[in-house]
Amino acid sequence: MNDAPYRTNDRRVIPLLLLGLVVLFAALYVVAYYVTSDRIPRGTSVDGIAIGGLRPAAAIERLRTGLESRAAEPITVEANGVRTKVVPAKAGLGVDVPATVAEAGAGRSWDPQRMWDYVAGGSAQAPVVTVDDDAMKATVADIAAKADQPAVEGSVRFSAGQASPRYPERGTVVDRAGAATALREAFLAADEPVELPVVDDQPEITKDAVSRAMDRFANPAVSGQVVVELGGRSVRVSPDEFASALSMKAVGDKLEPRVDAKQLDRVVAPKMKRITRAARDATVRLVGGRPRVVPARTGIGYQPSDVADGFLGVLPNAGSGRTVQVTPTRTEPKVSTAAARKWRITERVSSFTTHFPYASYRNVNLSRAAHLIDGTVLAPGDTFSLNDTVGERTAQNGFTKGFIINDGIFKEDFGGGVSQVATTTYNAAFFAGLQDVQHKAHSFYIDRYPVGREATVAWPSVDLKFKNTTPYGVLVSASVDKSTPSRQGAMHVSMWSTKYWDVKAETGPRYNLTQPKTRHLNGPECVPNDGYGGFDIDVYRLLYRHGSDKLERRERVHTRYTPSDSVVCG
């Protein structure tokens, strides 16, 4: 009997049987997928909060409510004995609640482990923690700033002519990466203070390096004086004087000497004045009543950096026989003799004098202002400012108290009388043909001044300014004949140059007349005054080129004087 057909059928049955099993398993798998639904496996919890059996949305809501207060609780940390509190949100720590719910098994899944968990029950899950790296780094840096005990580098200090070593000390600092990890792990978990890891901070400069620096440079450096020689002349500088300019800088694992050129020059410069010479600009002065050019002078100086380099070279040699050779430098003046001659300041081109009654404060203040103005030179294009030239009227600047005009009446203050200087200078500039840049007349008329042709000043707002618009230089000379109880004083101002303008003045009639009022004032500062009426007036300046009859320009100067009120004291 032939059984071959039966063996063939058996071979066909086996694959069919296997296929059937696969189909059956797949069907059961699909059934399991739908049976497990999208709920979280029973018994699942996150940080002690039960979420088993909940759908994802409900689980998210429960976790957010349950974790909110815990996530906000500060974490107490300690490092190097320094304790501080960290606010999790400021450290960039947070919880990704949706991701946590997903990790806990929410939602349908083809994962067989997920299906088994649903049938067998879930377990305790850790929340998914998020970290903002930048915020975490900033928080750890703040902790480290308080807790770090950095290594003390070896160094050498110089003071009072002595050198002293500072030997190194090991330190301990917060381990930045370890601290970040510890904070992350402590988030939502730590009830007790968290000890942050620290690591040793080793100094780069060793004790041996400090000892070598002391032996090879520091001790020899302060062992004696240094001689600075310039052009065959010399000065001596002691360790007490130059030690403050010395230091030793850490470079790698060594200490290298440094000399602060600016600090050293504060000590050396006053001494070097004896063997150097400042450059001097050429100028023009009155000599025997005539303008003379004072020649410029080249300065002889030095570079402070050269002195510092020289010190650095000789200080390692112990003892007092140390000399720094410095090459002299030439300093050229800003104004050469040739430039001063081109100014052609050769003659008096205008002069004006005003007189003043006796008062000791006037003698002081006018003389001081005249001294400061006298000798001023204006190159072509320069502008004169009385406030800049004279400075603030203070006791320190050589002025005393006197009477000034304030709010239409006389009051006492520093610099009283300086307006007499302003008026005299203004008129000298007026008749020299210089350009009026800024001037202000007194608020009421003072009869010892040219009407409509006078000026007042007040620091710092009211100034007298005029510009040299001629092609020549201008020298201003000023002097005072002091007053006495029996004689008036005189204020003189002259302009010296080469004659460029012939100037005439015309004064118009007074108009818009107004009458003064009477004020009754009390107090020790009250100054009685006889009133004087106010008015307007116009003055004209006529300018002719020197030696010509042709009028080049006619300038109007308008002045309005307010009444000078009568003041009755008491």
C-alpha positions in Angstrom: 0.0 0.0 0.0 1.4 3.5 -0.9 1.2 6.1 2.0 2.9 8.9 0.1 -0.3 10.9 -0.3 -0.8 11.0 3.5 2.7 12.4 4.1 2.1 15.1 1.6 -1.1 16.1 3.3 0.7 16.2 6.7 3.2 18.7 5.3 0.3 20.9 4.2 -1.5 20.8 7.5 1.4 22.0 9.6 1.7 25.5 7.9 -2.0 25.9 8.0 -2.0 25.1 11.7 0.8 27.6 12.4 -1.1 30.3 10.4 -4.2 29.6 12.4 -2.3 30.1 15.7 -0.9 33.4 14.5 -4.3 34.6 13.5 -5.7 33.5 16.8 -2.9 35.3 18.7 -3.4 38.5 16.7 -7.1 38.4 17.4 -6.5 38.0 21.1 -4.0 40.8 21.0 -6.5 43.1 19.3 -9.1 42.2 21.9 -6.6 42.9 24.7 -5.8 46.3 23.1 -9.5 47.3 23.3 -10.1 45.7 26.6 -7.3 47.7 28.4 -8.8 51.0 27.3 -6.9 54.3 27.9 -7.1 54.3 31.6 -4.0 54.3 33.8 -3.2 50.9 35.4 -4.8 50.3 38.7 -2.5 50.9 41.7 -0.4 53.5 39.9 0.9 56.5 41.9 3.3 59.4 41.4 5.1 60.8 44.4 2.4 59.3 46.7 -0.5 60.7 44.6 -2.8 57.9 43.4 -3.8 58.1 39.7 -4.6 54.5 39.0 -7.8 53.9 37.0 -8.0 57.5 35.8 -8.1 58.7 32.3 -5.2 61.0 31.2 -7.0 64.3 31.6 -8.2 63.5 35.1 -4.7 62.2 36.1 -3.1 65.4 34.8 -5.5 67.6 36.8 -4.9 65.5 40.0 -1.1 65.6 39.6 -1.0 69.3 39.0 -3.1 70.0 42.1 -1.2 67.5 44.2 2.3 68.5 43.1 1.8 72.3 43.0 2.6 73.0 46.6 5.3 70.4 46.9 7.1 71.8 43.8 7.1 75.3 45.3 8.7 74.2 48.6 12.2 75.7 49.0 15.1 73.2 49.1 17.5 73.7 52.0 21.1 73.2 50.9 24.4 73.3 52.7 28.0 73.6 51.4 31.1 74.4 53.3 29.0 75.1 56.4 26.9 77.7 54.6 23.2 77.0 54.5 20.8 78.6 52.1 17.3 78.0 50.6 16.7 77.4 46.9 13.3 78.2 45.3 12.9 75.4 42.7 11.3 77.6 40.0 14.2 80.0 40.2 16.6 77.1 39.9 14.8 76.1 36.7 13.2 72.9 38.3 9.7 71.9 37.3 7.5 68.9 36.5 6.3 67.9 33.1 2.9 66.6 34.2 1.6 65.3 30.8 4.9 63.4 30.3 4.6 62.0 33.8 1.1 60.7 33.1 2.2 59.2 29.8 5.1 57.5 31.6 2.6 56.1 34.1 0.8 54.2 31.3 -2.0 56.4 30.2 -3.7 55.8 26.9 -4.1 52.7 24.8 -0.9 51.0 23.7 0.2 48.0 21.6 3.0 47.5 24.1 2.5 44.1 25.8 4.1 45.4 29.0 1.5 48.2 29.1 -1.3 45.6 28.6 0.1 43.4 31.3 0.4 46.4 33.7 -3.2 47.2 33.1 -4.2 43.6 34.0 -1.7 43.1 36.8 -1.8 46.6 38.2 0.6 49.6 38.1 3.3 50.8 40.6 4.8 53.9 42.1 6.2 56.2 39.4 8.7 59.1 39.6 7.6 62.4 38.2 9.3 63.6 35.0 11.5 66.5 36.1 12.4 69.3 33.8 15.5 71.5 34.2 16.3 74.9 32.7 20.1 74.7 32.4 20.7 78.4 32.4 18.6 79.0 35.5 20.2 76.1 37.3 23.7 77.4 36.4 22.8 80.8 37.8 21.4 79.3 41.0 24.5 77.1 41.6 26.7 80.2 40.9 24.8 82.2 43.6 25.3 79.3 46.1 28.9 79.1 45.2 29.4 82.8 45.6 28.4 82.4 49.3 29.9 79.0 50.1 33.1 78.9 48.1 36.3 79.0 50.1 38.7 79.6 47.2 42.4 78.8 47.5 44.6 81.6 48.6 47.3 82.1 46.0 50.8 82.6 47.0 51.9 86.2 46.5 54.4 88.9 47.6 53.3 92.3 48.9 55.3 95.5 49.0 54.6 98.2 51.6 56.6 100.8 53.6 59.8 99.8 51.9 59.5 96.2 52.8 58.5 92.9 51.0 56.4 90.3 52.7 55.4 86.8 51.5 51.9 85.5 51.5 52.1 81.7 51.4 49.3 79.7 49.6 46.4 77.9 51.2 44.2 75.1 49.8 40.5 75.9 49.4 37.2 74.1 48.9 34.6 75.2 46.3 31.2 73.9 45.3 31.2 71.2 42.7 29.1 73.0 40.1 28.0 69.8 38.1 27.5 67.8 41.3 25.5 70.5 42.9 23.1 70.7 39.9 22.6 66.9 40.1 22.0 67.1 43.8 19.4 69.8 43.4 17.6 67.9 40.7 17.5 64.7 42.8 16.4 66.6 45.9 13.5 68.2 44.1 10.2 66.8 45.5 12.1 64.3 47.5 14.2 66.1 50.2 12.8 66.9 53.7 16.2 67.3 55.3 19.0 69.8 54.2 20.9 68.6 51.2 24.6 68.6 51.4 26.1 69.8 48.2 29.4 68.3 47.0 32.6 70.3 47.2 36.0 69.8 45.7 39.4 70.9 46.5 40.7 74.2 45.0 44.4 74.0 44.7 46.5 77.2 44.4 48.6 77.5 41.3 51.4 79.4 43.1 53.2 77.1 45.5 55.1 77.9 48.7 58.3 77.1 46.8 57.4 79.6 44.1 56.8 82.3 46.7 60.1 81.6 48.4 61.9 81.8 45.0 60.2 85.1 44.2 61.3 86.5 47.6 64.9 85.4 47.1 65.4 86.4 43.5 63.5 89.7 43.3 61.5 90.9 46.3 64.2 91.0 49.0 66.9 92.4 46.7 64.5 95.0 45.3 64.0 96.7 48.6 67.6 96.3 49.8 68.7 99.8 48.9 68.1 103.0 46.9 68.0 103.4 43.1 69.7 106.3 41.3 68.0 107.7 38.3 70.4 109.5 35.9 69.3 111.9 33.1 71.7 113.8 31.0 74.5 113.7 33.5 72.4 114.7 36.5 70.7 112.3 38.9 68.2 111.9 41.7 67.9 109.2 44.3 64.8 107.1 45.2 64.6 105.1 48.4 62.7 101.8 48.9 60.3 103.6 51.2 59.4 105.7 48.1 59.3 103.2 45.3 58.1 100.0 47.0 54.4 100.9 46.5 55.0 100.7 42.7 56.2 97.1 42.9 54.2 94.0 42.6 54.5 90.3 41.6 52.0 88.9 39.2 51.0 85.2 38.9 51.9 83.9 35.5 51.2 80.2 35.3 52.9 78.7 38.4 55.4 81.5 38.8 55.5 85.0 40.2 56.8 87.6 37.8 57.9 91.2 38.9 56.0 94.2 37.7 56.7 98.0 38.1 53.7 100.3 37.8 55.1 103.2 35.7 52.3 105.7 36.8 52.7 104.9 40.5 56.5 105.1 40.3 56.3 108.4 38.4 54.2 109.9 41.3 57.4 109.5 43.4 60.0 110.2 40.7 58.4 113.2 38.9 58.8 115.7 41.8 62.4 114.8 42.1 63.0 114.9 38.3 61.8 118.5 38.2 65.3 119.4 39.4 67.0 117.9 36.4 64.2 118.3 33.7 62.8 121.4 32.1 59.2 122.1 31.0 58.6 123.3 27.5 57.6 127.0 27.4 55.4 128.6 24.7 56.5 131.7 23.1 54.4 134.7 24.2 54.5 138.5 24.2 55.0 140.6 27.4 55.5 144.3 28.1 59.1 145.1 28.8 59.9 148.7 29.6 56.4 149.6 28.5 56.8 148.0 25.0 55.7 144.6 23.7 58.5 142.1 23.4 58.4 138.5 22.2 59.5 136.0 24.8 61.1 133.1 22.9 59.8 129.6 23.2 61.9 127.0 24.9 62.2 123.3 24.2 61.5 121.1 27.1 63.8 118.3 28.4 61.9 115.4 29.9 61.7 111.6 30.0 59.3 108.7 29.5 58.0 107.3 32.8 57.9 103.9 31.1 61.7 104.1 30.5 62.2 104.7 34.2 59.9 101.7 35.1 61.8 99.4 32.7 65.1 100.6 34.1 63.9 99.8 37.7 62.8 96.4 36.6 66.3 95.7 35.3 68.3 96.8 38.3 66.1 95.8 41.3 67.1 92.1 41.3 70.6 93.3 42.2 70.9 93.7 45.9 72.5 96.8 47.5 72.5 100.5 46.9 74.8 100.8 43.9 71.9 100.6 41.3 71.6 103.2 38.6 68.9 103.6 35.9 70.1 105.5 32.8 67.2 107.3 31.2 67.4 108.8 27.7 66.3 112.5 27.7 63.3 113.4 25.5 62.6 116.7 23.8 59.2 118.4 24.3 58.4 121.0 21.8 56.3 124.0 22.8 52.8 124.5 21.3 53.6 128.1 20.3 56.9 128.7 18.5 58.9 131.9 18.6 58.2 132.4 14.9 54.5 132.1 15.5 54.6 134.7 18.2 56.5 137.1 15.9 53.8 136.6 13.2 51.2 138.0 15.7 52.9 141.5 15.1 52.0 142.8 18.6 53.9 146.0 18.3 51.8 149.0 19.6 49.0 150.0 21.9 45.8 150.0 19.7 43.3 151.0 22.5 43.3 152.0 26.1 40.5 152.8 28.6 40.4 154.0 32.2 37.6 154.1 34.7 37.6 155.6 38.2 36.1 154.3 41.4 35.6 155.7 44.9 37.5 154.5 47.9 36.6 151.1 49.4 39.1 148.5 50.6 37.2 145.7 49.0 37.5 147.4 45.6 41.2 147.7 45.9 41.5 144.0 46.7 39.1 142.7 44.1 40.0 144.9 41.2 43.7 144.4 41.8 43.2 140.6 41.9 41.2 140.5 38.7 43.6 142.8 36.9 46.5 140.6 37.9 44.7 137.5 36.4 43.9 139.4 33.2 47.2 141.1 32.7 49.4 139.4 30.1 46.6 137.5 28.3 47.4 137.0 24.7 44.8 136.3 22.0 46.0 134.8 18.8 43.9 135.6 15.7 40.5 133.8 16.1 40.8 133.4 19.9 37.9 134.5 22.2 38.5 136.1 25.6 36.2 135.1 28.5 36.5 137.1 31.7 35.0 134.3 33.8 37.4 131.7 32.4 40.4 134.1 32.9 39.5 135.4 36.4 37.8 132.3 37.7 35.2 132.1 40.4 35.3 135.0 42.9 36.1 133.2 46.1 38.3 133.7 49.1 40.5 130.9 47.9 41.0 132.7 44.6 42.1 135.9 46.4 38.8 137.8 46.4 36.9 139.4 49.3 33.3 140.4 50.0 31.9 143.7 48.5 28.7 145.1 47.2 27.1 143.7 44.1 23.7 144.3 42.4 21.1 141.7 43.1 17.4 142.0 42.3 17.8 145.7 41.5 19.5 146.6 44.8 23.0 146.4 46.4 23.9 143.3 48.4 27.2 142.0 49.9 29.0 139.1 48.3 32.4 137.9 47.1 33.9 139.7 44.1 32.1 143.0 44.6 33.6 145.6 42.2 34.8 143.1 39.5 32.2 144.6 37.2 34.4 147.7 37.1 37.0 145.5 35.6 34.5 144.1 33.1 33.4 147.6 32.0 37.0 148.8 31.6 38.0 145.7 29.6 34.8 145.9 27.5 35.6 149.5 26.5 39.2 148.7 25.6 38.0 145.8 23.4 35.3 148.1 21.9 37.8 150.7 20.8 40.2 148.0 19.5 37.5 146.9 17.1 37.3 143.4 18.6 34.1 141.5 18.1 31.5 141.6 20.9 30.6 137.9 21.6 28.8 138.4 24.9 28.2 141.3 27.3 25.5 142.4 29.6 25.0 145.9 31.0 24.2 146.5 34.6 20.5 146.3 35.4 20.5 150.0 36.4 22.7 152.9 35.4 25.9 153.6 37.5 27.1 157.1 36.7 30.8 156.4 36.9 30.5 154.2 33.8 30.1 155.3 30.2 26.3 155.3 29.6 25.2 152.4 27.4 28.8 151.2 27.1 29.5 149.1 30.1 29.4 145.5 31.3 28.7 143.4 34.4 29.7 139.8 35.2 28.5 137.2 37.6 29.8 133.7 38.2 29.2 131.5 36.2 26.3 132.7 34.1 27.0 136.3 33.2 30.2 136.7 31.2 32.1 139.2 29.1 33.4 137.7 25.9 35.0 139.2 22.8 36.8 137.6 19.8 40.0 138.7 18.1 38.8 138.8 14.4 41.9 140.8 13.3 44.8 139.1 11.5 47.1 140.1 14.3 47.6 138.9 17.9 46.3 140.9 20.9 48.0 141.4 24.2 45.8 142.6 27.1 47.4 144.6 29.9 45.5 145.6 33.0 46.5 147.5 36.2 45.0 149.3 39.1 45.8 152.6 40.9 44.4 151.8 44.3 42.0 154.3 46.0 42.6 156.0 49.3 40.2 157.9 51.6 41.3 161.1 49.9 41.7 159.9 46.3 39.8 157.9 43.7 41.2 154.7 42.3 41.7 154.0 38.6 41.3 150.8 36.6 43.4 150.7 33.3 43.1 148.2 30.5 45.0 148.4 27.2 45.0 146.3 24.0 48.3 145.9 22.2 48.5 144.7 18.6 49.0 146.2 15.1 46.5 148.9 14.4 43.7 147.4 12.2 40.6 149.5 13.0 40.0 153.1 13.7 36.9 153.2 16.0 34.5 156.0 16.9 31.5 156.0 19.2 28.2 157.8 19.0 25.8 158.0 21.9 22.1 158.7 21.3 19.6 160.4 23.6 17.9 158.7 26.5 14.3 157.6 26.0 11.6 155.5 27.6 12.2 157.2 30.9 10.9 155.4 34.0 10.8 156.4 37.7 12.3 154.5 40.7 10.2 153.1 43.5 11.0 153.2 47.2 11.6 150.0 49.2 11.5 149.7 53.0 13.7 146.9 54.1 14.9 145.4 57.4 17.8 143.3 58.4 21.6 143.6 58.7 22.1 143.0 55.0 20.0 146.1 54.0 22.0 148.8 52.1 20.4 152.2 51.8 20.3 153.7 48.3 19.2 156.9 46.6 17.1 156.0 43.7 17.8 156.7 40.0 15.5 156.6 37.1 15.5 154.1 34.3 15.8 154.6 30.6 16.8 153.2 27.2 19.8 154.3 25.2 21.6 153.4 22.0 25.3 153.5 21.4 26.8 153.1 17.9 30.3 151.8 17.1 31.7 153.1 13.8 34.6 151.0 12.3 37.1 152.3 9.7 40.1 150.5 8.4 43.1 152.1 10.0 44.1 155.1 8.0 40.9 155.1 5.9 37.9 157.5 5.9 35.6 154.8 4.5 33.1 153.5 7.1 33.2 149.7 7.0 30.6 149.0 9.6 28.1 150.7 12.0 27.1 148.6 15.0 24.2 149.4 17.3 24.4 148.6 21.0 21.0 148.9 22.7 20.8 149.1 26.5 17.7 149.3 28.8 18.3 150.4 32.3 15.7 149.6 35.0 15.2 152.2 37.7 17.5 151.9 40.7 15.0 151.9 43.6 15.4 154.0 46.6 16.1 151.8 49.7 15.2 152.8 53.2 16.5 150.5 55.9 14.8 150.0 59.3 
